Amino acid sequence: MASHVIVADGDETNHGVIGYLRSRRTALTEAEYCNVLGISRKKAQRDRTIGAGPRFIKDQHGIRYLPEDVADFLEQHRRSSTIEDRRWR
C-alpha cells in the first residue's frame, strides 16, 4: 500500500489532496480514503457512526467515498487558525 498523499493545499492552486480528489474519477474504498487522509480505519468508522465525516456509499462491496464528497468535506473544514472554531459570547 502506498503512503498517504498529504500535501498542503494553497489558496491559489488546485494541488495537494483536494486537487487529487477533484481529478479522480472513481470512488475511493475505505482503505484508499484512510490512506489519502492519513487516518486509521477505526477513525473512519467512528466518524461514519457519529456523522462527522464526509458522505459515503454503503453497497454490497463495502464502503465507498465519492472523491468530490471528500474534497467538499475537506474544503468545508479548512481553517486559517484555531480561533475560527470558537464561539464568542
N, C-alpha and C positions, 0 to 999 in steps of 0.2 A: 504494500500500500504506500502511495506517495505521501510525503509530508504535506502538512497543510499549507495553504497559499495566502496566509495573512499578510497583506500589504496595505499600508495606509492609503486611503483614498484622498486625493487632493480635491479641493473645491473646483479647480479649473480643468481637471482631467477626468476621464472616464476609465481610469486604470484601476488596478487593485481588485479586491474581492467583488465589489459591486459591478465593476466593468466586466469581470469574468462571468459573473452570474447573468448580466444583461446579454452577453454574447452567446451564452449556452442555449442550445435548442432542445435538450432532453431533460426530463425530470431527474432530480438527484435522489439517490437511495438514501436511507438513513445514514449509512456508513459514509457516503460521499459528503452529505450535509455536515456531519460531525467533523470530518476531515478538513473541509474547507473552512469551517468556523473555529477549528481547534478546540472543540468541546468533547466531552465524553458522551457515550451513548446514553448513559444514565441521566445526564443533564438534559439531553434532548427529550428523553421520555418524560422526565419530570416537568419540563416546560410544556409539553403537549398536554399533560394531565391537568395543569393549572391554567392553561390558556395563555402562557407567557411567551410563546414562540411564534414563528410565522405560521400561516395557514398550511395545511398538509392534506394529502390524499391517503386514505387507507383503502387498499384493494386486496385482491387475493394474493398479490405478490409481496405485500408488506406496506411499509410507509414510504411515501414519495413526497418530495417537495418540488414545487414548480420554481424554477430559478427566479422568475420575476416576483413571486411572492416573498422569497428570501431576500432579494435585493430591496424590495419595498420596505420590508420589516427593518432591515439594517438602516436604510435611509431615515425611517421614522424615528429611530433610536440614536441617531448621531447627536453628539453633544460637543460643544466647544469647551465646556467646563462643568465641574460637578455642581456648581451653584444653580445651573439651569433646572435641576430637579427639585430644588427647594421651593416650598410654598411660603410666601411672605404673609405675615399676619398684620 
